[in-house]
Amino acid sequence: MVELTPVFVLAIIFGAVVALSYIKNRRKEREMLIEKGADASIFYNKNGRFGYPCLKWGIFLAGVAAGLLAGNLLEATTSIRPEVAYSSMVFLLGGSGLIIYYFIERKQREGRGE
């Protein structure tokens, strides 16, 4: 069995570096636009809000947790390798959570008349 811990550690470090550089660059860009006198409303979408990020992350993380449970169940009841069972269920149910969020937000936007 291949040890995947170093791969996960490197992926987490890489993800953190990319996320921090994205946030830093976005902040610099916004500061430059504000210095030039741009209106702050350009940072918002049409309805003046950013959507529901807490709802999106909550549904996504609930999907990931359900994926871990389903992966454990799949590993225990079948002859599928643990790496395949866990990763497939996490991606499947985490992605399903994001799809569910998309439909919830689309319904909210239709209700507001956008």
C-alpha positions in Angstrom: 0.0 0.0 0.0 1.4 3.4 -1.0 1.7 5.9 1.7 -0.2 9.0 0.7 0.6 11.3 3.6 3.5 13.2 1.9 1.2 13.8 -1.1 -1.6 15.2 1.1 0.9 17.4 3.0 2.3 18.9 -0.2 -1.2 19.4 -1.6 -2.2 21.3 1.5 0.9 23.5 1.5 0.4 24.2 -2.2 -3.2 25.0 -1.7 -2.4 27.4 1.2 0.2 29.2 -0.8 -2.1 29.6 -3.8 -5.0 30.8 -1.6 -2.8 33.3 0.2 -1.3 34.7 -3.0 -4.8 35.0 -4.5 -6.1 36.9 -1.5 -3.0 39.2 -1.4 -3.3 40.0 -5.1 -7.0 40.6 -4.9 -6.5 43.0 -2.0 -3.8 44.9 -3.9 -6.1 45.2 -7.0 -9.0 46.5 -4.9 -6.8 49.0 -3.2 -5.4 50.3 -6.5 -9.0 50.7 -7.9 -10.1 52.6 -4.9 -7.1 54.9 -5.0 -8.0 55.7 -8.6 -11.5 56.7 -7.4 -13.5 53.6 -8.6 -16.8 53.0 -6.9 -16.8 50.2 -4.4 -20.0 48.8 -5.9 -17.9 47.1 -8.6 -16.9 44.5 -6.1 -20.5 43.3 -5.6 -22.8 41.3 -8.0 -25.9 42.9 -9.4 -28.0 42.6 -6.3 -25.3 44.1 -4.1 -24.5 40.9 -2.3 -21.9 38.2 -2.6 -24.4 35.3 -2.4 -24.4 32.9 0.5 -20.8 31.7 1.1 -21.6 30.2 4.5 -24.4 28.1 3.0 -22.2 27.0 0.1 -19.4 25.9 2.4 -21.8 24.3 4.9 -23.4 22.1 2.2 -20.1 21.3 0.7 -18.5 20.2 4.0 -21.6 18.2 4.9 -21.2 16.5 1.5 -17.6 15.7 2.2 -18.5 14.3 5.6 -21.2 12.2 4.1 -18.6 11.1 1.5 -16.2 9.9 4.2 -19.0 7.9 5.9 -20.1 6.4 2.6 -16.5 5.6 1.7 -16.1 3.8 5.0 -19.3 1.9 4.4 -18.2 1.1 0.8 -14.8 -0.1 2.0 -16.3 -2.3 4.7 -18.9 -4.0 2.5 -17.1 -4.4 -0.7 -13.6 -5.4 -2.0 -12.9 -1.9 -3.3 -9.5 -0.5 -2.2 -9.8 2.1 0.6 -8.2 4.9 -1.4 -10.7 4.4 -4.2 -13.7 4.1 -1.9 -12.9 7.2 0.2 -11.8 9.5 -2.7 -14.7 8.6 -5.0 -17.3 9.1 -2.3 -15.8 12.4 -1.1 -15.7 13.8 -4.6 -19.1 12.5 -5.5 -21.0 13.8 -2.5 -18.9 17.0 -2.1 -19.7 17.8 -5.7 -23.3 17.0 -5.2 -23.4 19.4 -2.3 -22.1 22.2 -4.6 -24.7 21.3 -7.2 -27.5 21.5 -4.5 -26.2 24.9 -3.5 -26.3 26.1 -7.1 -30.0 25.1 -7.4 -30.8 26.8 -4.0 -29.1 30.0 -5.0 -30.7 30.0 -8.5 -34.1 29.6 -6.9 -33.3 32.5 -4.5 -32.3 34.7 -7.5 -35.5 33.9 -9.4 -37.5 34.8 -6.3 -35.8 38.2 -6.2 -36.5 38.8 -9.9 -32.9 38.7 -11.2 
